[in-house]
Amino acid sequence: MTVPFGDNVSRVKSTRDNIIFKYNKKDYYNIGRTSITNPFGRKIFSYDKKRTILDIIKNKNRVDADVFSEAMKLCFRDNDRDLLKMSKYVIYMNMEE
């Protein structure tokens, strides 16, 4: 579960020990954030494909090599890739290197 830095998640951690929290800077917590409907009909928040790919690239040293490789293949095969939007995400997330 992704939360912004500073959010207090201790209550959730104390009741559900199987949830892994990933903290993001508040500056780019909402970048690529979208809502989807789960199988039970409830609205949940998620990140779009572009943001997910950039998170994988940013954390490539902590991601399994096979997962990284497959994500890159899928990204470049995707006909819906919006490179302008991705480049904006890169700038917002300070990944220009």
WOJO-V64870 format. One record per residue. N is the residue number from 1. D_CENTER is the distance of its C-alpha to the mean C-alpha in whole Angstrom. Layout:
N|D_CENTER + N|D_CENTER
This chain:
1|9 + 2|8 + 3|11 + 4|12 + 5|15 + 6|18 + 7|17 + 8|20 + 9|18 + 10|22 + 11|23 + 12|20 + 13|20 + 14|24 + 15|24 + 16|21 + 17|21 + 18|19 + 19|16 + 20|13 + 21|12 + 22|9 + 23|11 + 24|9 + 25|12 + 26|13 + 27|14 + 28|10 + 29|9 + 30|10 + 31|9 + 32|8 + 33|8 + 34|11 + 35|13 + 36|14 + 37|17 + 38|17 + 39|20 + 40|22 + 41|22 + 42|20 + 43|17 + 44|14 + 45|11 + 46|8 + 47|5 + 48|8 + 49|8 + 50|9 + 51|5 + 52|4 + 53|8 + 54|8 + 55|5 + 56|8 + 57|11 + 58|10 + 59|10 + 60|13 + 61|16 + 62|14 + 63|13 + 64|16 + 65|18 + 66|18 + 67|14 + 68|14 + 69|17 + 70|16 + 71|13 + 72|15 + 73|18 + 74|16 + 75|14 + 76|18 + 77|19 + 78|18 + 79|20 + 80|18 + 81|16 + 82|16 + 83|17 + 84|18 + 85|15 + 86|13 + 87|15 + 88|15 + 89|11 + 90|13 + 91|15 + 92|14 + 93|11 + 94|15 + 95|14 + 96|17 + 97|19
